[in-house]
């Protein structure tokens, strides 16, 4: 497969760059741009450099709906795509919103992963941005695909049928789930299991701690609920009844 070089897509020169080595690369982090599929790498670069003030486009590579691969910072330049994971992680961004990823795009992301493994000579952990930060990125659909092992489209492993939301919520337990101190109980476990089913990275341990609160806040933000990190009746109900968008 071809990688469209920076010169070919008209990239600006980076303000600075820091490189790393293959031994430090241990993970492959998938993102989405959460913008229109017509967005160009140059528009994304301009935003990252002029609005965010970054040295360059944040990602190592980008992939569009047609499956075209664009060079971002490349294989061994430290990116700006996932705080704390820019040296260990190669960041690949799908240009589009949740549900926009095509088979062609997935095929190209998978190809980049295989190419990274070939160059490193060892496998890398497959992650979605939300595995390392409280964010909805790379969207539920792409995230499920990453967690299913990034199966090559058209391969023999069908992707698991995604949950769609819109199922009736069980009765609200009648107490507000919040922390600190850490609250424990079957109600916490039930809510955690449901959030996990929706694609969030959350440990189902029946203990409402900082991770549960982070997921709760990110979910509330995504659904336009009051962002208070507390699972009250509305947040509880939305965990089952809100569509997975
Ligand atoms: Zn991201």
Boltz pocket constraint, residues with backbone or C-beta under 6 A from the ligand:
constraints:
  - pocket:
      binder: B
      contacts: [[A, 30], [A, 31], [A, 32], [A, 81], [A, 129], [A, 135], [A, 137], [A, 138]]
      max_distance: 6.0
